[in-house]
Amino acid sequence: MIAALADPRFHDMIPEVERYQQRTQALGRTAVHAADGEAGTSEDAPSLLAAAKEAIAEQVREATDAPQGQMLFTASNRMTNRFSRSDG
């Protein structure tokens, strides 16, 4: 969704795309580091890592919602209010 919104107006969207990339990479690295430290040599490591994977996915999902809304707003402000027979 982000790529579809950003592609036609990339020069307008690049700041939001870069912030999103940095935010999600930082979330992922932090969560993986914490999960590795928590699991360590624990016998329950598989279930701890599975729970950490779900937490990472939820954090990235939440971090994805904000830029999508902003990018949709930016793209909709630049839409034309007309249709053409060649739009198809």
VONUTOR-728258 format. One record per residue: y, x, z of N, C-alpha, C, CB in turn; residue number from 1. Coordinates in steps of 0.05 Angstrom, whole numbers, plus 5000, padded with zeros to 4 digits. Glycine has a CB too. Layout:
# VONUTOR-728258
nnorth|neast|nup|canorth|caeast|caup|cnorth|ceast|cup|cbnorth|cbeast|cbup|pos
Y|X|Z|Y|X|Z|Y|X|Z|Y|X|Z|NUM $
...
# end
This chain:
# VONUTOR-728258
nnorth|neast|nup|canorth|caeast|caup|cnorth|ceast|cup|cbnorth|cbeast|cbup|pos
4976|5016|5000|5000|5000|5000|5025|5018|5000|5000|4981|5024|1 $
5025|5038|5016|5048|5056|5017|5052|5069|4991|5044|5077|5039|2 $
5031|5079|4978|5033|5092|4952|5044|5072|4931|5006|5103|4943|3 $
5034|5048|4932|5044|5028|4912|5073|5022|4915|5027|5002|4914|4 $
5082|5021|4940|5111|5016|4945|5128|5040|4938|5115|5008|4974|5 $
5118|5064|4944|5134|5088|4941|5135|5098|4912|5123|5109|4958|6 $
5114|5093|4897|5113|5106|4870|5136|5100|4852|5088|5097|4857|7 $
5144|5074|4848|5166|5069|4829|5193|5079|4838|5167|5040|4823|8 $
5197|5082|4863|5223|5091|4874|5219|5114|4894|5237|5067|4888|9 $
5204|5134|4885|5197|5156|4902|5221|5170|4914|5180|5175|4888|10 $
5242|5174|4898|5266|5188|4909|5279|5172|4931|5286|5192|4886|11 $
5276|5146|4932|5287|5130|4954|5268|5130|4979|5292|5102|4945|12 $
5243|5133|4973|5222|5130|4994|5213|5156|5007|5199|5116|4983|13 $
5219|5179|4995|5208|5204|5004|5213|5210|5034|5219|5227|4988|14 $
5237|5204|5045|5240|5210|5073|5221|5194|5091|5269|5203|5082|15 $
5217|5169|5084|5198|5152|5100|5169|5161|5096|5201|5123|5092|16 $
5162|5169|5072|5135|5179|5067|5130|5205|5083|5131|5184|5037|17 $
5149|5223|5083|5146|5248|5098|5144|5244|5128|5169|5268|5091|18 $
5160|5226|5138|5159|5220|5167|5131|5208|5174|5181|5200|5175|19 $
5122|5190|5157|5095|5178|5161|5073|5199|5161|5090|5157|5139|20 $
5074|5217|5141|5054|5238|5140|5054|5256|5165|5058|5255|5115|21 $
5078|5264|5173|5080|5281|5197|5071|5266|5222|5108|5291|5201|22 $
5079|5241|5225|5071|5225|5248|5041|5222|5250|5085|5198|5247|23 $
5028|5214|5228|4999|5209|5229|4983|5235|5232|4990|5195|5204|24 $
4992|5257|5220|4979|5282|5224|4980|5291|5253|4991|5304|5206|25 $
5004|5288|5265|5007|5296|5293|4990|5278|5311|5036|5294|5302|26 $
4989|5252|5306|4972|5234|5322|4942|5243|5320|4975|5205|5313|27 $
4934|5248|5295|4906|5256|5291|4899|5282|5305|4900|5258|5262|28 $
4915|5302|5302|4909|5328|5314|4909|5326|5344|4930|5349|5305|29 $
4928|5312|5356|4930|5309|5385|4905|5294|5395|4955|5294|5393|30 $
4898|5272|5382|4875|5257|5390|4848|5272|5388|4873|5231|5375|31 $
4845|5287|5366|4821|5302|5362|4819|5324|5383|4820|5315|5334|32 $
4841|5337|5389|4841|5359|5409|4834|5347|5437|4869|5372|5411|33 $
4846|5324|5443|4840|5311|5469|4810|5302|5471|4858|5287|5474|34 $
4800|5291|5449|4772|5282|5449|4753|5305|5451|4766|5266|5423|35 $
4758|5327|5437|4741|5350|5439|4741|5361|5468|4750|5372|5420|36 $
4764|5362|5480|4765|5371|5508|4751|5353|5527|4794|5375|5517|37 $
4753|5327|5523|4741|5307|5540|4710|5307|5537|4752|5280|5535|38 $
4701|5309|5512|4673|5308|5507|4659|5334|5516|4667|5303|5477|39 $
4672|5356|5509|4661|5382|5517|4631|5384|5515|4669|5388|5545|40 $
4618|5389|5537|4589|5392|5537|4577|5367|5551|4581|5417|5552|41 $
4591|5346|5552|4581|5321|5565|4557|5310|5550|4603|5300|5566|42 $
4538|5299|5566|4515|5287|5553|4523|5261|5539|4493|5281|5575|43 $
4545|5249|5547|4555|5224|5535|4575|5229|5512|4568|5207|5557|44 $
4574|5253|5501|4593|5261|5480|4593|5243|5456|4587|5289|5471|45 $
4571|5234|5445|4572|5216|5422|4588|5190|5427|4544|5209|5413|46 $
4584|5178|5450|4598|5153|5456|4628|5159|5461|4586|5138|5479|47 $
4634|5181|5474|4662|5189|5478|4676|5194|5452|4664|5214|5496|48 $
4663|5208|5434|4675|5213|5408|4678|5188|5391|4658|5234|5393|49 $
4659|5169|5393|4661|5144|5379|4685|5128|5389|4635|5127|5381|50 $
4689|5128|5415|4712|5114|5427|4738|5127|5418|4710|5113|5458|51 $
4738|5154|5417|4762|5169|5409|4768|5163|5379|4758|5199|5413|52 $
4747|5160|5363|4751|5154|5334|4764|5127|5331|4724|5154|5319|53 $
4756|5107|5347|4768|5081|5346|4797|5081|5355|4752|5061|5363|54 $
4802|5097|5376|4830|5099|5386|4848|5112|5365|4831|5116|5412|55 $
4838|5133|5351|4853|5147|5330|4859|5127|5308|4838|5171|5320|56 $
4839|5112|5300|4843|5093|5278|4864|5072|5285|4816|5079|5271|57 $
4863|5062|5310|4883|5042|5318|4911|5054|5319|4876|5031|5346|58 $
4914|5079|5328|4940|5092|5329|4951|5095|5301|4939|5119|5343|59 $
4934|5104|5282|4943|5108|5254|4950|5081|5242|4922|5122|5238|60 $
4934|5060|5248|4940|5033|5237|4968|5024|5247|4918|5014|5246|61 $
4973|5028|5273|4999|5020|5283|5022|5037|5271|5000|5023|5314|62 $
5017|5063|5268|5037|5080|5256|5042|5074|5227|5029|5109|5259|63 $
5023|5061|5213|5026|5054|5185|5043|5028|5181|4999|5050|5173|64 $
5043|5011|5201|5057|4986|5198|5088|4989|5195|5052|4968|5221|65 $
5099|5007|5211|5128|5011|5211|5139|5021|5184|5136|5031|5233|66 $
5127|5042|5172|5138|5051|5146|5133|5031|5124|5127|5077|5139|67 $
5111|5016|5125|5106|4996|5105|5128|4975|5105|5078|4983|5109|68 $
5136|4966|5128|5157|4946|5130|5184|4957|5119|5161|4937|5159|69 $
5190|4981|5127|5215|4994|5118|5214|4998|5088|5220|5020|5132|70 $
5192|5007|5077|5190|5012|5048|5190|4986|5033|5164|5028|5042|71 $
5178|4965|5043|5179|4939|5030|5208|4929|5029|5161|4919|5044|72 $
5223|4933|5051|5251|4925|5052|5267|4940|5031|5262|4929|5080|73 $
5263|4966|5030|5278|4983|5011|5271|4975|4982|5271|5013|5015|74 $
5246|4971|4976|5238|4964|4949|5248|4936|4942|5207|4964|4947|75 $
5248|4917|4961|5257|4890|4954|5287|4889|4950|5249|4871|4977|76 $
5302|4907|4962|5331|4908|4958|5338|4918|4930|5344|4926|4978|77 $
5319|4932|4917|5325|4943|4890|5311|4927|4868|5316|4972|4890|78 $
5299|4904|4875|5286|4887|4855|5307|4873|4838|5267|4867|4869|79 $
5300|4867|4814|5318|4851|4797|5309|4822|4800|5317|4860|4767|80 $
5328|4804|4798|5323|4775|4800|5320|4763|4773|5345|4762|4817|81 $
5303|4773|4757|5299|4762|4730|5270|4769|4721|5320|4773|4710|82 $
5261|4755|4702|5235|4759|4690|5238|4762|4660|5215|4737|4697|83 $
5220|4776|4648|5221|4780|4619|5193|4775|4608|5231|4808|4612|84 $
5191|4767|4584|5164|4763|4571|5149|4789|4570|5167|4752|4543|85 $
5162|4812|4571|5148|4838|4569|5139|4847|4597|5166|4858|4557|86 $
5142|4831|4618|5135|4839|4645|5105|4835|4650|5151|4823|4665|87 $
5089|4835|4632|5062|4826|4637|5040|4842|4634|5058|4806|4624|88 $
# end
